[in-house]
Amino acid sequence: THAVLRTRGIDALLVVPGSNPEQVAFPLDEFALASFGGLAFDLPVHQVLPDYFFNAGLCYRRLWELGYRRIGLFVPNYERRMTDGASVGGYLAAQWESHPRARLAVGTHSENWQSSESAFKRGVKQTRPDAVIATYNEAGRWLRELGLQIPRDMGLVHPGLADDVAGWSGVDPDHYAQGAQAVDLLTAQVFRNERGLPRQPKRTTINGRWVDGTTTRPQTAKRR
């Protein structure tokens, strides 16, 4: 791979979502480097990421505006760690602005899929939210298996909408803007003749935008 890059005169690398540091197993001191779109990882390059803190808070506040009052967050432990707890922090910060009786505990689950499903269903039964912020694309099915209809019985939103949750309400993380910003980072490094791993990696975050889907609806005064 290294030889091919050198032969083709490539001097800038954009690390795409889903890449692992182990996949870049060659010297990097000849290349301008940047990453975008995915969870943070240990390779110390400039990164462009969704603003997980902002996006989770936006989900909570928009649900509150729709009339939901018991709003839960369910997030995998690995995602909580790899985002430095930003989604949890954004949710708790927005929740702090609500009435104390509306505050629910955060649901975090193990990496094992079966355990996550069990923990999710158990958490819904225990906390009885009227809306859920979830990063699991299977959350809708899990709720239906509990006998809940979306959005009649419960609202459901995703803080990082993608094709696997098409039609959901939630936050569009604007992958186009993230990619464009990452290219700008690479271009700036090339113009400044900067190569290799940076001494002080930068992390740029992009705010998402709310999208109304089919998994939420305004709540009546009775349900509030």
C-alpha positions in Angstrom: 0.0 0.0 0.0 2.8 2.4 0.9 4.6 1.8 -2.4 1.4 2.3 -4.4 0.7 5.6 -2.7 4.3 6.8 -3.3 4.2 5.7 -7.0 1.0 7.6 -7.6 2.3 10.7 -5.9 -0.3 10.8 -3.2 0.7 13.0 -0.3 -2.6 13.4 1.7 -4.7 10.7 3.3 -8.3 10.9 4.5 -9.1 8.2 7.0 -12.8 7.3 6.5 -15.4 6.1 9.0 -14.8 2.5 10.1 -11.1 2.6 9.7 -8.8 1.2 12.4 -5.3 2.4 13.3 -4.0 -1.1 12.5 -5.1 -0.6 8.9 -2.5 2.2 8.5 0.5 0.0 9.1 3.1 2.0 7.2 5.1 5.2 7.9 2.9 8.3 7.9 5.6 11.0 8.0 5.2 11.6 4.2 1.5 12.4 4.3 -1.0 15.1 5.4 -3.6 13.3 7.5 -7.2 13.8 8.6 -10.2 11.8 9.6 -14.0 12.4 9.5 -17.4 11.1 10.3 -16.8 8.2 12.7 -16.1 7.6 16.4 -12.9 9.0 17.8 -10.0 6.5 17.8 -6.4 6.4 19.0 -4.6 7.4 15.9 -3.6 11.0 16.7 -4.6 12.8 13.5 -6.8 15.9 12.9 -10.5 14.7 13.2 -13.8 16.1 12.1 -16.6 14.5 14.1 -20.3 15.0 14.7 -20.9 17.2 17.8 -22.2 14.3 19.9 -22.9 16.6 22.9 -24.9 19.1 20.8 -26.8 16.4 18.9 -27.9 14.5 22.0 -29.0 17.8 23.6 -30.9 18.8 20.5 -32.8 15.5 20.5 -33.8 16.0 24.1 -34.9 19.6 23.6 -36.9 18.9 20.5 -38.7 16.0 22.2 -39.5 18.3 25.1 -40.9 20.9 22.7 -43.1 18.1 21.2 -44.6 17.5 24.6 -42.6 14.4 25.8 -41.7 14.6 29.5 -40.0 11.3 30.4 -37.2 11.1 27.9 -34.7 8.3 28.1 -31.2 7.8 26.6 -29.9 4.4 25.8 -26.3 4.2 24.4 -23.7 1.3 24.2 -20.8 1.4 26.6 -18.3 1.3 23.7 -19.9 4.4 22.1 -19.9 6.2 25.4 -16.2 5.6 25.8 -15.2 6.4 22.3 -17.0 9.7 22.3 -15.6 10.6 25.7 -19.1 10.6 27.1 -20.2 13.5 24.9 -23.6 12.0 24.0 -24.3 11.3 27.7 -23.1 14.8 28.7 -25.3 16.5 26.1 -28.3 14.5 27.2 -27.7 15.2 30.9 -27.1 18.9 30.3 -30.4 19.3 28.5 -32.2 17.1 31.1 -30.9 19.4 33.8 -33.0 22.2 32.4 -36.2 20.1 32.8 -38.3 19.5 35.9 -36.5 17.2 38.4 -39.3 14.7 38.2 -38.7 14.3 34.5 -35.0 13.2 34.9 -34.3 9.6 34.1 -31.1 7.6 34.6 -28.9 7.0 31.5 -29.1 3.4 30.1 -25.7 2.1 29.1 -25.2 -1.5 27.8 -22.5 -3.9 27.1 -21.0 -4.5 23.7 -22.7 -7.9 23.4 -25.7 -7.5 21.2 -27.9 -10.0 23.1 -27.1 -8.4 26.4 -27.8 -4.9 25.0 -31.2 -6.0 23.8 -32.0 -7.4 27.2 -30.7 -4.4 29.0 -32.6 -2.0 26.7 -35.9 -3.8 27.2 -35.3 -4.0 31.0 -34.5 -0.3 31.1 -37.6 0.7 29.2 -39.8 -1.4 31.6 -38.1 0.1 34.7 -38.0 3.8 33.7 -41.2 3.9 31.6 -40.1 6.7 29.3 -42.6 8.3 26.9 -39.7 8.9 24.4 -36.4 7.2 23.8 -33.1 8.6 22.3 -31.3 5.5 21.1 -28.3 4.7 18.9 -29.5 1.2 18.2 -31.0 0.7 14.8 -32.9 -2.3 16.3 -34.6 -0.2 19.0 -37.8 0.1 17.1 -38.1 -3.7 16.8 -37.3 -4.1 20.4 -40.0 -1.7 21.5 -42.5 -3.4 19.3 -41.6 -6.7 20.9 -42.6 -5.1 24.2 -46.0 -4.4 22.8 -45.4 -0.7 22.1 -46.4 1.1 18.9 -44.2 3.9 17.6 -45.2 6.8 17.8 -48.6 6.1 19.4 -47.2 4.7 22.6 -43.7 6.1 22.6 -41.5 8.5 20.7 -38.2 7.2 19.3 -35.3 9.3 17.9 -31.7 8.7 16.8 -29.0 11.3 17.4 -27.1 10.2 14.2 -29.5 9.4 11.4 -28.3 7.1 8.7 -29.8 4.8 6.0 -30.4 2.0 8.5 -32.9 4.2 10.4 -34.5 5.8 7.4 -37.8 7.5 8.3 -36.9 8.0 12.0 -37.0 11.3 13.7 -33.7 12.5 15.0 -30.5 14.5 14.1 -28.9 14.4 10.7 -25.1 14.6 11.4 -24.4 16.3 8.0 -21.8 13.9 6.7 -21.3 16.1 3.7 -20.2 19.1 5.9 -17.9 16.8 7.9 -16.2 15.5 4.7 -15.8 19.0 3.3 -14.2 20.2 6.6 -11.8 17.2 6.6 -10.7 18.1 3.0 -10.1 21.7 4.1 -7.9 20.3 6.9 -5.9 18.3 4.4 -5.6 21.1 1.9 -4.3 23.5 4.6 -1.6 21.0 5.7 -0.5 20.5 2.1 -0.2 24.2 1.5 1.8 24.6 4.8 3.9 21.6 3.8 2.9 19.8 7.0 3.3 16.1 7.0 3.0 13.2 9.5 1.2 12.9 12.8 0.6 16.4 14.2 2.1 17.4 17.5 -1.3 18.8 18.7 -4.1 17.0 16.9 -7.2 19.1 16.3 -10.8 17.9 16.8 -13.4 19.8 14.8 -17.1 19.1 15.5 -20.1 19.7 13.3 -23.6 20.5 14.6 -26.3 18.3 13.2 -29.9 19.4 12.3 -33.2 18.1 13.6 -35.3 16.0 11.1 -39.0 15.3 11.8 -39.8 11.6 10.9 -42.5 9.1 11.5 -41.3 8.0 15.0 -42.4 11.1 16.9 -45.6 13.2 17.1 -46.8 16.2 19.1 -48.2 15.1 22.5 -51.6 16.0 23.7 -52.0 18.0 27.0 -53.4 14.8 28.6 -50.3 12.8 27.9 -48.0 15.6 29.1 
